Amino acid sequence: MGGSRLVEKNALASNFQSFLLSLRGELASPGNNMKTIRLRDGKERSLIKRHPWVFEGSIASGRADPGETVRVESAAGEFLAWGAYSPTSSIRVRAWSFDAAERIDAAFFERRIARAVAVRARLPIESDAMRLIHGEADGLPGLVVDRYGDTLSAQFTATGVERWKPVIADALLKVTGLQRLYERSDASVREFEGLAPLTGWLRLPTGAPEHTEVTIHEHGWKLTVDVAHGHKTGYYLDQRDSRRLFAHSVRHFGAQRVLNCYSYTGGFSVAALAAGAAEVTSVDSSGPALERALAHVALNGFDAQRHSAIDADVNATLRGFVEQGRRFDAIVLDPPKFASTAGQAERAARAYKDINRLAFMLLEPGGLLFTFSCSGGVSADLFHKIVAGAGLDAGIDGQIHARTGAAPDHPMTITFPEGEYLKGLVIVKQR
């Protein structure tokens, strides 16, 4: 079946699903006969503080269909929130709104999306790629939407947004004025919601190109993104500002030999080359990612002799460099998630400590270490302690010159600390 016919078929199915939603009376308003979730006594405190999650153990009574909008009440019957119910997840309800008069309908989603897009329009983002919707922080739990040039890439990871997917897709196109919307709902967390992975075009006009590779611009550099096969929704937009900071630091510290670990498609490597580094080494265990990194070097007009790519395990490579007596002026450690939950933090701490210890040993005195953790189960305070321990084991001291986090189009709210997942430290090794 051709791509345009498939999209038309999906659109018809989406419209029918929207019709079913209205027939089931799921447009939440004070007068509707909504299903009710009643909490145990004392379990209302988090919702009163506007934390958007209700866990299974907090519920005294009530249930609903996957993604169905429910009224959440305290043990005394007081309204707390409208939310989306998930019968299989430990997070049984994700709050849509804490306003009793709010109606959860198509207009609600359009308003939330429009508000989120308007906020991004006011941010000083030096790129045509950015995060437009960041889940709970934008009042749309379970939804992530990134823009890559003329293409939107969306990830639906909870039953609530899954149930409203056709409505959300239409609102995204209306608010942004774009026409190409790709779905990357292949994150493993969907399993906890009882959802199967889904990928493919959600919206694509008849006759529009079906290519999934997009060229984006960031801080004057060019990068290519494949929304169908790239990590997350296609790329790590959350590190945009850290890549800019790295370029500035390499330039001002005069770093000539740069090592980029867990390099993926070479964003930090391009930043170092743009800043004048003479030798940049990218290390990753993904051959296709390194091929794209090499392509990015060529795309930006850099001399290929200044960049080398190593397809290997990072930890083993670092150990090999130590044995060889290699030294670098700047090192980036941007590993994948080592701990999704606090329960996995101890094992993750050992992994973080080991790679940071080796990096310290490879740094020249006065050299730069950009080290990151994207593990939600590792707090910023714990990450600092891990890196400090790595420095002690390596027999060195360092000065922290900056703390970094996700770019501002990946916000967190004051009531949802779980939204702070990316932590970074910029350290200068003491001479």
N, C-alpha and C positions, 0 to 999 in steps of 0.2 A: 504494500500500500504506500503511495507517495506521501511525502511529508505534509503537503497542504491538505490532502484528503484526511490524513490522520488527525491533524489539528482541528479540521471542521467537525470530525466525529467526536473528538474530545470536547469541543465547544458545545455540541448538542447535548452530550451527557452532562456537562456542567450545568447547562440551563435547566435540564430536567431535575438535577439534584437541588438546585435553588428552589424550583417549584415545590419539590417535596418538603423542603425546609419550611416553607411558608404554610403548607398544608398541615404540618405537624404542630404548628403554633409555637415555634421556637423564637419568635420575636419578643424578647423579654421586655415587659413593661409592667408597672405596678398593677395593672388590671388583668394581666394574663394569668392563666392557671398554670403556673410554673411548678416543676418538681422542686422539692425542698430538701436540702442537706442540713441536718441539725448537728451542731458540734457538741462535744462533751463539755461539761462544766469547766470553765477555766481555760479552754482551748481557743477562745476568741481573741486572745490578746494580740497574736501576730497579725490578724486581719485588721484589728483596730489600729495597729501601727502601720497598716497598709503594706504588709509583706504579702506578695501575691500567691503564696502556696498554702494549700491545706493538705496535710498528710493523712494517710489512711487511719492511723491511730487516733486522730483528733475527731473522727466522725462517730456520732452516736447513732444516727439513723439516716436513711434515705439513700437512694441510688438512682441512676439514670443511664441512658444509652451513651455510647462513646461520643464524646464531643458535645453532648447536649448541654444547653445553657440551663443552669440551675440557680435557685435562690439559696444562699448560704445564711443560716441563722445561728444565733447563739443558743445555748441551752435554754435561755429564757424566751426564745422566740423573736429576738430582735434582729432586724436586717443587718447583715454585715457586708455582703458583696454579691454581685452576679459573677458566675464563673462557668468554666467548661469542665464537665465531668469526664474522668478517665477511669473506667472500672478495673483496669489491670495494672496501672502505675501506682507506685507508693505515694506519688503526688496525685491525690485523687481529684483535686480541684485546682485549677489555675484561674485566678481572678481576672475578669475583664474590666470590672468597674466597681467602685465603692460607693457609687451614687445610686440611691434607691430609685430615683426618677429616670435613670438612663435606660434607653431602649437598645438592646443588643440586636441590631439589624444591619442591613447593607450600608445604611448611612453612617452607622457607628464606625464600621471598618474604614469607610472612605475618610471620615474625619480624622481617625487615628493615623492613617497613612499620610494624609495631607499635612498633618501637624509634624510628623517625623521628617518628611521631605523638606518642609519649610525650615526646620532647624538646620538641616545639612546645608541648605542654600546660604545660610548666614556664617558657616564655618570657613576659615581660611584654608581650604583644601587645595593643594597644588597638584591636582590630578583630575582626570575625567573618569576615575574609578573610585567608588566610595560605598560605604555601607549606608543603606537608606532605612532599614528596619532592623533593630537590634533587640528582638524578643521582649522580655519583661521591661526593659528600660524604656521602650516605646509603647508600653501598654498592650502589647500583642504577644503574649507568651507562646513560645514554640515556633515563632516565625523569624526567619532571617532573610533579608533581601539585600543583595549587593548589585550595584550598577557597574558594568564594564562597558564604557563607551555607549553604544546604541543598544546594548543588551542587558536585560535584567536576569539575575540568577537567584532563585528563591529556594529556601529549604523549609519544609513543614515538618516539625518534629513532635507535635502534640496533637491529640485528637480534636481539640477545639478548632485550631486553624485548619486542620485537615477537613473537618466537616464544612467549614466556610470557604474552602479553597476556590471554588468558582467565583464567589463574590469578591474575595481578596484579589484574585487575578485581574478581574475587570477593573477594580478600584486602582490597582497599581498602574495599569496602562492609562487610565483616565487622568490620574494625578501627575504622572511623569511625562505623558505625551509620547512614550515609547511604544513600540509594537512587538518587539521580540522578548519573550519571557520563557526562560528555560527552568525546569524543575530539577533540583539536586537533592531530593529527599532520600538520600542513601546513607544518612548518618546512623550509626548503630543504636543510638538512643531511641529510635523509633520502635525498636523491639519491645522496650518497656511499656510502650503505649499500645502494644498489640497491632502495630502497623508494619506492613511490608515495605521494603525499599521501592522507591519510584523515581525514575529519571526520564527526561524527555521534554519536548516542547509543550508548554502549556498554552502559549499563544504565539502564533506565527501567521502573519497574513498570507493569503494565497499568492503564490509567486515570489514571496520573499526568500532571500537566501537562507539555506539551512545550515550553513557552516557554523561551527561552535567555537572557532578560534577568533579572538578579538585582540587587536592591538590597542594598548592603553598608554597613556602618558603620565609620568610621575616625576615631579621635580626636574623636568627637562629631559628625562630619560624615556626610552621606549621599551615596553615589555609586552610580551604576548601571553594571553591567558586562554586556556581551553575550558569553557564552562561545563563541558560534558565530562572531562576526565581529570581536571586539575583538583588539587586538594581543597577541601571545604566546598565553597561555591565556585572555586576556580583558582583562587589565589589568597595570600595572607595580607589582606588590606590592613589588618590591625597593626602591622609593623611599618606602615608607611613613614610615620614621623621618626621612628628609630633608624630607618635607612637614611633619612636626610641627616639626622644627628651624626650617624656614623661617617657619612661623607665629609661633613664639616670637621669632625674630629681627626679623621685621617689626614685631611689637608693641613689643619693647624698644628698637629703633632709631627707632621712630616713623615708619617708611617709609609715605608716603602715595601715591606714584606707583610702581606696580609693573608690570614688563614680564615676561611669561612666554613664552619662546621655545620652539618645538617643544612646544607646550602640550598636545597630544593632547586628552583630554577634560576638561582643566582642573583636575587635582588640586592643583597648586601655586597656581592662581588661587583656588580655594575656600579654601585655607589662608590666602592673603593677605587675602581678604575677611573671613574669620573673625577675623583679627588686627587688623582695623580699617582696612585700607588704603582710601583714598578713591577711587582710580582704578586699576583693574587692566586691563591689555591682554593678551589671549591671541593668540598668532600661531602658525598652523600651516597646512600646505598641504593639509590634509584637511577638506573641508567637513562631512562627517558627524561627524568628531571634534569640530569646533567647535560644531556643533548640540547635541551632547551636553554640551559645556562650558556652553553657555547654559542648558541644562536643569538642570545641576547647580547653577548660581547660583540658579535659581528653586526647586529642590528644597530648598535650604538656607535659603530665606527671605531672601536678600539682595536689595537694591535693584538692579534691572537697570541703572539709570543709572550704577552704580559700575563696571560691567564692559563691555568692548567686545571683539569678536572680529574678527580680521583673517585672511582666507583668502588667504595669499600665501607666497612663498618667504621664509624667515627672513633669509637673507643680504641679499637685495635690500631687505627691509623695514628692516633695521638701517642699511644705507647711506642709505636715504631719511630715516630719523630723524636721522642725523648731519647731513645737508644741511639739514634743517628746523630744526636747533638744539634738538631735543627733549632732555629730561633726565629721568632716573628715579632714584628713591631705592633701588630694589632690582630686580635683574634675575636671571632664571633662564635658564640655557642647559642644556637637557637633550636634546641631539640624538640621533638614531638612531645605530646602529653605523656608524662610518666605516672601521674596519679590523678584519676578522675574524682576520687573521693578522699576524705580525710583518713579513711581506713587504709588507704594504699600509700600514705605519706611516708611511712618508715622505709619501705622498699625504694620509693622514689628518691628519698633523701640520699641513700647510698649511691644511686646512679648519678644524681646531680653532683654530689661531692667528688666522685671519682673523675668526672670529665673536667670539672673546674680545677681540681688539683693538678691534673696533667696540663691544662691550659696555662696555669700559673708557671709551671716549670718550663714551658716553651716560650714564654714571653721574655723579651729583652727588658732589662731595668728601664723604667720609664715608659714601658709599653702599655697599650690599651686592651682591656678585656670588656667586651660587650656580652653579658651573659643573661639569659632569659629563662623563665619558666612559664609555661602556659597551662600548668596543672591546677585545676580548681581546688584540689585537695591540699595544695601547698600554699600557705599564706605568705604574704610579703615578708612578714617578720621571720617566719621559718626559713624562707629562701635566703634571707640575709645571713642567718645563723649557719646555714649549710655552706654558703660560699666562704664565710669567715673561717669555718672549720677546715675547708679545703686549702685556704691560704696558710693556716697554721701547719697542716700536714706537709705542705710544699716548702715550708720554712721561709715564707715571704710575708710582707705586709703590703697593704695597698690602701689607696685613698679612693673613697667613693665620690666621684665627680657628678653623678646624676642618677636619679631613679626614673625609670621609664615605665610606661604602661601602654595600653591600646590607644590608638589614634582617637581623637575626639568624636569621630563619627561612630565609635563603638562605646557609647556612654554607659555609665552605671548610675543607679539612683541611690538616694540616701537611705531608702527603706529596703534595698535589696543588695546587701553586701556580696552575695554569691556572684553578682555580675562582674566582680573584679577577678578575672582569671589570668591575665597576662601581667607578669612582673619582670622588670629588668633592672640591672645594675651596670653602671659604667664605671669601671675601676682602672686606676692607673697604678701599675706595679711600682713600688718604691725602689729607688736605686740603692 
